Amino acid sequence: MNTSNHDVMPTIRQASDDLIQGASHAADMTPREHAHEALDRAESRLRQLRGNVDPVVDMLASKAQKMAQHSLDLASEARERAEQSLKRAAGVTTRYVAEQPVRSILIAAGVGAGVALLVAAARQRSLNRPKTRY
């Protein structure tokens, strides 16, 4: 029993010396050193996260660019269809006016009179409306 105590004692002494040395090292470290150490760990983690995020951001930017291009293409197609429809309507109207000049004049006069009546009624309403002061 005596022999095993002698064998264990150096191990216990070494462990206690290590513990004392670690505590002494921790006590010797200033708060600034602790802060630097924490910042270094945080920076390392941030670099790691950034490495994971950058490809995702690139992918999202690429998808957004593709969607924007697709939207521009759709808008361009819609514009072209509208232009074609307007040209067809202008052609039909021109032919109608050429084939039916009197009727076209009567239609134009009727539309003009209707617009004039609407403008006159709107003006009359605005003149009759009570004015509010702020």
KARA-V941741 format. One line per field, one symbol per residue. ss: DSSP state (a for helix, b for strand, c for the rest). phi: phi as a letter, one per 30 degrees, with the letter a starting at -180 (. if undefined). burial: I if it has 24 or more other C-alpha atoms within 12 Angstrom, else O. A space follows every 10 residues. Layout:
# KARA-V941741
ss=???
phi=???
burial=???
This chain:
# KARA-V941741
ss=caaaaaaaaa aaaaaaaaaa aaaaaaaacc aaaaaaaaaa aaaaaaaaaa aaaaaaaaaa aaaaaaaaaa aaaaaaaaaa aaaaaaaaaa aaaaaaaaac aaaaaaaaaa aaaaaaaaaa aaaaaaaacc cccc
phi=.ddddddded dddddddddd dddddddddd eddddddddd ddddddeddd dddedddddd dddddddddd dddddddddd dddddddddd dddddddddb dddddddddd dddddddddd dddddddddd dccc
burial=OOOOOOOOOO OOOOOOOOOO OOOOOOOOOO OOOOOOOOOO OOOOOOOOOO OOOOOOOOOO OOOOOOOOOO OOOOOOOOOO OOOOOOOOOO OOOOOOOOOO OOOOOOOOOO OOOOOOOOOO OOOOOOOOOO OOOO
